[in-house]
Amino acid sequence: MPSRARTYDRLKSRAALRVQARALGEVVAGLDDAQLELPTRLGGWRVRELVLHVAGALDALPRFLAAPDDGRSASTIGDWAAGTAGSATAIEEDAFERAGAAGDPRVAFAAAVGAALAVLDADLGPQARIVHRRGAMLLDDYLVTRLVETVVHADDLADALKLDAFPHDRHALASAVRVLADALAAKAPGGSVELRIPPFAVVQCVEGPRHTRGTPPNVVETSPLPWIRLATGRLTWADVLDVAELTASGERSDLSSLLPVMA
């Protein structure tokens, strides 16, 4: 587990979110009416609800920037990741409410992308804060959470549309991997298992004997997208083992009881 909170380059985060938002915008703009009704791997969500949920994740930037700030202590990226499970019901309700109230989801999404880009282009400085549903947060930290949202849900959209892959921005993908790896390390602190997600992250987790030299006795290794799907509950431990997308060695290396780490 990192000895101190991981930091993210604010300019790279802005550039990555611009790329992710625009790429998602291009895919959504090309959807036909039939595709909007396709099912997704998110329970009862159709592509329609998914698109409008991501629109909400983007237009949250101007909405939450405009919210009154009472000066409370800012929460962290780790706090946000840990708190998503408690917000899952509200998030689903919001998605269906948006789907019922919105007109054309493609138009709504384009407007959300425009609103998010306007905030990114303004570059309000490193001390700018937003007030979201669960408290205050530095805007730069909140932008990292938007990278996680756009990476995770772009992958959901690619799955629903049967696309070979979504063209994720590299920094966005790396940020999502790192946030979710750090969330696991925070959930199960310790040093007996090393989780490797090359080329983006290595963390130690799980209580037990800590190794100090050489190869640790318990190692889990996977690649970025399988890790993101595991960490968010899109895949199970058995799923990724079955198709050889993950290797786990050592008696403590089964992390299935600790996953997912984010809803």
VOSE-905823 format. One record per residue (C-alpha): x, y, z; residue in three letters. Coordinates in steps of 0.02 Angstrom, whole numbers, padded with zeros to 5 digits, always signed. Example, Ala and Ser with C-alpha at 12.3 -4.5 7.8 and 13.67 -1.06 7.14 Angstrom:
% VOSE-905823
+00615-00225+00390ALA +00684-00053+00357SER 
% end
This chain:
% VOSE-905823
+00000+00000+00000MET +00066+00173-00039PRO +00143+00257+00113SER +00058+00419+00069ARG -00086+00472-00038ALA -00052+00455-00223ARG -00049+00618-00321THR -00110+00650-00498TYR -00043+00778-00619ASP -00180+00909-00637ARG -00138+00956-00817LEU -00130+00775-00873LYS -00296+00740-00788SER -00378+00884-00879ARG -00306+00832-01046ALA -00359+00650-01018ALA -00536+00697-00970LEU -00552+00803-01127ARG -00500+00653-01232VAL -00615+00532-01140GLN -00765+00649-01147ALA -00744+00685-01332ARG -00718+00503-01377ALA -00874+00454-01281LEU -00966+00597-01365GLY -00922+00530-01537GLU -00984+00355-01494VAL -01146+00419-01417VAL -01181+00537-01562ALA -01174+00387-01679GLY -01300+00282-01584LEU -01464+00243-01669ASP -01630+00225-01579ASP -01618+00035-01574ALA -01447+00042-01492GLN -01512+00156-01355LEU -01629+00015-01304GLU -01495-00120-01295LEU -01468-00202-01125PRO -01307-00175-01028THR -01216-00278-00898ARG -01280-00157-00765LEU -01438-00247-00711GLY -01592-00162-00783GLY -01498-00019-00866TRP -01514+00001-01052ARG -01388+00098-01154VAL -01507+00245-01132ARG -01486+00246-00942GLU -01299+00218-00957LEU -01278+00365-01076VAL -01378+00480-00964LEU -01284+00423-00809HIS -01118+00468-00890VAL -01194+00633-00946ALA -01233+00666-00763GLY -01055+00622-00714ALA -00992+00754-00836LEU -01116+00894-00807ASP -01087+00870-00620ALA -00933+00979-00644LEU -01025+01145-00671PRO -01170+01094-00557ARG -01061+01052-00408PHE -00945+01200-00437LEU -01098+01312-00418ALA -01151+01232-00253ALA -01125+01333-00093PRO -00961+01290-00005ASP -00965+01299+00184ASP -00778+01272+00200GLY -00785+01097+00272ARG -00631+00987+00259SER -00606+00915+00086ALA -00629+00729+00062SER -00505+00627-00040THR -00510+00520-00195ILE -00500+00368-00081GLY -00650+00431+00018ASP -00747+00447-00144TRP -00704+00269-00200ALA -00750+00196-00031ALA -00915+00290-00028GLY -00982+00235-00197THR -01063+00078-00128ALA -01171+00180-00011GLY -01230+00287-00157SER -01273+00145-00276ALA -01461+00154-00249THR -01467+00343-00271ALA -01359+00330-00427ILE -01477+00203-00505GLU -01630+00305-00461GLU -01550+00459-00539ASP -01511+00364-00700ALA -01691+00307-00721PHE -01758+00478-00674GLU -01649+00558-00806ARG -01705+00429-00934ALA -01887+00468-00897GLY -01866+00656-00903ALA -01739+00681-01041ALA -01777+00701-01224GLY -01646+00633-01343ASP -01503+00559-01239PRO -01381+00600-01379ARG -01423+00784-01367VAL -01413+00779-01177ALA -01244+00695-01186PHE -01173+00821-01309ALA -01229+00961-01193ALA -01147+00875-01044ALA -00982+00856-01139VAL -00988+01041-01184GLY -01021+01090-01003ALA -00877+00983-00939ALA -00756+01050-01070LEU -00800+01229-01022ALA -00746+01192-00842VAL -00586+01108-00900LEU -00543+01252-01015ASP -00570+01378-00874ALA -00429+01299-00768ASP -00485+01372-00602LEU -00323+01334-00511GLY -00263+01204-00385PRO -00365+01272-00239GLN -00534+01267-00327ALA -00661+01159-00237ARG -00826+01077-00277ILE -00964+01018-00161VAL -01036+00851-00218HIS -01167+00737-00141ARG -01054+00674-00002ARG -00955+00829+00040GLY -00822+00949-00021ALA -00675+00901-00130MET -00534+00987-00221LEU -00585+01008-00402LEU -00424+00926-00462ASP -00461+00771-00357ASP -00640+00768-00420TYR -00576+00769-00599LEU -00485+00606-00561VAL -00651+00530-00507THR -00723+00584-00675ARG -00582+00490-00760LEU -00633+00334-00665VAL -00815+00359-00713GLU -00779+00386-00897THR -00659+00239-00909VAL -00774+00117-00817VAL -00930+00168-00912HIS -00846+00181-01081ALA -00802-00002-01055ASP -00984-00037-01008ASP -01040+00048-01167LEU -00914-00047-01274ALA -00979-00210-01199ASP -01161-00166-01234ALA -01123-00116-01413LEU -01008-00267-01442LYS -00862-00154-01488LEU -00690-00233-01494ASP -00620-00097-01382ALA -00645+00083-01328PHE -00500+00202-01366PRO -00461+00250-01186HIS -00339+00391-01155ASP -00184+00313-01076ARG -00178+00431-00928HIS -00364+00406-00897ALA -00343+00217-00899LEU -00192+00227-00784ALA -00286+00340-00662SER -00434+00221-00653ALA -00319+00072-00621VAL -00226+00164-00484ARG -00380+00231-00395VAL -00455+00056-00389LEU -00292-00027-00336ALA -00271+00099-00195ASP -00452+00068-00145ALA -00411-00117-00121LEU -00255-00074-00020ALA -00360+00040+00091ALA -00496-00091+00111LYS -00374-00230+00158ALA -00216-00146+00225PRO -00062-00252+00246GLY +00089-00317+00154GLY +00066-00502+00127SER -00003-00491-00052VAL +00067-00391-00196GLU -00057-00340-00330LEU +00023-00299-00496ARG -00069-00215-00640ILE +00068-00177-00765PRO +00113-00052-00826PRO +00015+00060-00710PHE +00011+00003-00529ALA +00084-00108-00394VAL +00010-00108-00218VAL +00027-00216-00065GLN -00124-00270+00036CYS -00197-00400+00156VAL -00138-00427+00333GLU -00002-00555+00363GLY +00185-00577+00349PRO +00268-00438+00251ARG +00406-00481+00129HIS +00560-00371+00126THR +00669-00445-00011ARG +00647-00536-00175GLY +00485-00600-00248THR +00342-00593-00123PRO +00259-00760-00078PRO +00085-00700-00130ASN +00068-00615-00298VAL -00085-00570-00401VAL -00057-00502-00576GLU -00180-00447-00707THR -00196-00315-00843SER -00286-00147-00836PRO -00459-00184-00905LEU -00483-00353-00818PRO -00431-00267-00656TRP -00555-00126-00681ILE -00694-00251-00717ARG -00649-00354-00563LEU -00634-00203-00450ALA -00805-00136-00503THR -00898-00302-00502GLY -00914-00321-00690ARG -00819-00485-00679LEU -00792-00610-00539THR -00629-00687-00482TRP -00681-00852-00562ALA -00721-00763-00727ASP -00546-00695-00749VAL -00460-00855-00691LEU -00563-00956-00815ASP -00499-00857-00963VAL -00322-00837-00896ALA -00334-00648-00876GLU -00263-00659-00700LEU -00128-00758-00612THR -00125-00785-00423ALA +00011-00874-00326SER +00026-00905-00140GLY -00096-00962-00006GLU -00157-00785+00030ARG -00176-00731-00150SER -00364-00762-00170ASP -00437-00587-00162LEU -00614-00638-00211SER -00688-00597-00040SER -00622-00418-00053LEU -00697-00380-00223LEU -00774-00274-00289PRO -00698-00120-00208VAL -00812+00006-00295MET -00993-00002-00348ALA 
% end
